[in-house]
Amino acid sequence: MPLISVGAAELFVEEQGEGEVLLLVAGLGGSGTFWRKQAAYFSQRYRVITYDHRGVGRSPETSLHSSVGEMADDALALMDALGIDAAHLVGHSTGGAIGQHLALRAPDRIRSLVLSSSWAGPTPLFVELFQLRRKILLDAGAESYLFSGTLLVTPAWAIEDSYPGREKIVAERLKVFPGVEAELGRLNAVMTHDLREEIHGIRVPTGVISAKDDVLTPPGMARELAERIPGARRVLLPEGGHFCTVTVAEQYNSELSRLLRAINS
């Protein structure tokens, strides 16, 4: 699919399958390739749409975002541009924060919402961890930032037996890295996202899924989401880390499929 215009920016979009729309929204990294293990699986039932956030990956450089609300503007503009009246939305991490904004702002556009390894608002641990990541980016550079980030999101057991080496990990992540300035804006968006006092107003069918060993968004953050959103269902995977979509993809896909059926029944 060609680049899709969303006002002042263009987003690289991919889709596969037919049926009701399932919009998969990536997190801080912002690349649609994050969902490669989900897109093929769910395209058997849905019209699956993924996209690269503005200025990320295959989306052209453009004006930058510094808030999750602005990122949500792009997601909604993309739905408009594609003629999508309503979609099931699964948002991972920052993508889940985007989903919260959309469910509050445009509930008629969201058939159901799944918040994957996401959070309602920052905790002291969360803020200090992301401040550390910001410091690594500024003081040690992008390569150290990306390598350390990979170690944070991936459990040791998932990386040790097939460890490709630092150079290969960094090279792959640099392919979609938006640059230091853009990443700093995205980190700011992450650290300032806080809808704790608003998400009780979410009325679309909602599910929450995460892993018990997630370092970036620990289980308490997922529990808070489920408790604050009326009627939300929660699934806690026993392992998988923050990137459980990749490390335990088969189990994640199975549980996500069950969760989507449950909240839409």
N, C-alpha and C positions, 0 to 999 in steps of 0.2 A: 504494500500500500504506500502511496506517496506521502510526502510530508503534509500534515494537516495544519492549516492556519488557525490560530486561536488568538486573534487580535494582533498584538505586536510581535508575537512569537510563532514559530512553527514547531510542531511536535512530530517525531518519527513514530508511526503507529503500525502495529501488526495485528492481524486478526485471523482466526481460523475457526471452522465449525459453523454450525447453524443452530438456531433456536433462540431462546431468551438470551439477552446479553449478560455476560459475566465480565465485568471490568476489573482487571487485576492491577492494583496500584502499588508500585514499588516504594521502598523506603528511602533512607538518606542517600544511598547510592544512585537512586533514580533511574536505573536502567531496566527496560522491559525484559531484558534477557534474564533477569533475576528469576522470572517465572517459567523458565523453559521446561522444568519438570512438571509444572502444573498445566501449562497451556495445552500440551498434547493430550493429557489425561482428560481434562474437562471439556475439550472441544468435541468429544464424543456425544456430549449432551447440550452444550451451550455454544453460542457465538462468543468466543473468547477474544477479548481485546486487551492488548498490552501497549504501553507507550513509554518512550524515554521522556523524562521531565525536561522542561526547557533548559537549554544549554548543557544537557547531559548526553553522553554517548553519541547517538546518531542525530540528535536534534541540534540544529545550528546554534551557534553562540548568539546571545541576545541580551536584553536587559535582565538583571538578576532579581531573584526573589529573596526576601529575608523573613518571611512569615509563612506559616502553614496555611493561613487564610488565603494568601495570594496563590499558593499552590493549588488550593481547592478551586479558585477561580479558573485556572487552566483546565482542571478536570471537567468542570461543568461546561466550559466553552468547547471542549473536545466533544462532549456528548452532543451539544448543540450542532457542531459542525458535521458530525456523523449522522445526524437525524435520529438520535437515540432518545426516545421519550422517557424511558426508565430502565435501570439496570440493577442487577445484583452486583454489589461491590465488595471485593475482598481487598483490604488494604493492610500491607505489612509494615509494622513499625511506624515510620512517618506517614506511610500510605494509610495506615489506620487513623492517624490524626487527621489526615485529609478527609477520610470517610466520615469522621465525627462532624466536621464542619458541614459537609454536604447533607448529612442526615438532619442536621438542625436547620440549615438554610433552605434546602430544597427537598423536603421529605417526599414529595410526589415524584421525584426523579429516582429515588432509591427503593427498589423492590425489597431488598434485604441487605443487611450489612454484616460483614464478618471482620472483626478487628483481630489481626494476627500479630502477636508479639508487640502489642502497642501499649499506650498509656494514656491516662486522662490528664495528668499534670505532673510536674517534676517533683522529685523527692531530693533531699540533700545528697544522697548517694548518687542519684542520676545526674544531678547538675555537676558535682565534683568530677565524676567520670568523664563527662563531656567537656568540661573545662580542661581536663588533662589531655583529652584527644586534641582539643584546639591548640594547646601548648606544644604538643608533639608536632602538629602540622606547621606551626610557626617557627619553632626552634630547630626541629630535626628535618623538616622537609616532607614533601608529599610521599616519597617512597617509604620512609619510616612510618608515616601516618597510615598508609594503606596496609603495610605489612602487619603492624600492631593491631589494626582494626580487624584484619582477618583472624588473628589469634583470639581476639575478644569474641567474635561471633561464631567461632567454630570450636566445638569440644575437642579436647586433645585426642580422644579415641577416634574421632572422625578424620583426623589429619595425619596421625603418626605413621600409619601403615603405608600410606600413599603420598607421603610428603614430597611435593615437587621441587622444593627449594625456594628460597626467598626471591630469587630473581624471576622465576616463572610466575609466582604469585603476584609480584609487583607489576610485571609486564601485562598480565591479564587485566588487572584492576586499573592500570593507567589508560587502557583503551576507552574506558567510559568515565574517567575522572574529569570533572568540569573545569579544573584549575583551582588554585588556592583561593582567589577572591570569591568565586562562586561557592566553594565548599564552606568558607567561613560564614557566608550568608545562610547556607543551609544548616550549619551547626547552630547558628543563632536561632533559626526557626524551630529547631528541635528543643533547645533549652528554654524557649519562651512559650511553647505550646502549653496551654492550661485551660481546659474546659470543664474542670471539676464541678463548677457551680452551674453549668449549663446542660451537661449531658443527661440529666434526669428528664430533660425535655425531648429526648430521642424517642420516637414512637414507631419507627420502622422495625420489623423483626430483626433482632440482633443476636449474633453469636460472638464468642471470644475464644480464641485458641492460642496456646503458647506452650513452651516447654519448661519443665521444672528447673533445668540447669541453665536457663538463659541468664547471662551476666548483665547484658545491657538493659533489658526490661524484665526484671525478676518477677516471680510468680505473684507477689503482692500487688504489682501494678495491674496485672490481668484480673486479679480478684476484685480490685477496686472498680475497674471498668464494669465487670459483671454485676457488682452490687449497686452501682450508681445508675445503670441504665435499666429501666423497668422491663422485666421479663427476659432479660438477656440470658442465654444459655452459655455455659462455659465448658471447654474441653482442655484438660491439662495433660500434655504428653510427658511421659516419664523422662525423656531425654531428647536431645537434638540441638540444644543451644539456640542462640538468636536466629541462626540460619537453619532452623528445623525444616524449612521448605526444601532444603538441599540435602541436609545430612540424614534425614529420615523421611525422604520424599514419599515413599510408598505408604508409610503409616500416616503421614501428614495428609496426603491426598485422600486416603480412605476416611479419615476422621473429618476432614473438611467437607467431603461429599455427604457424610451422615449429618453433619451440622447444618449444611444448607437445606437438606431435605427436612430436618426437624423444625427449623425456624420458619420454613415456608409451608408447613403442613397446616 
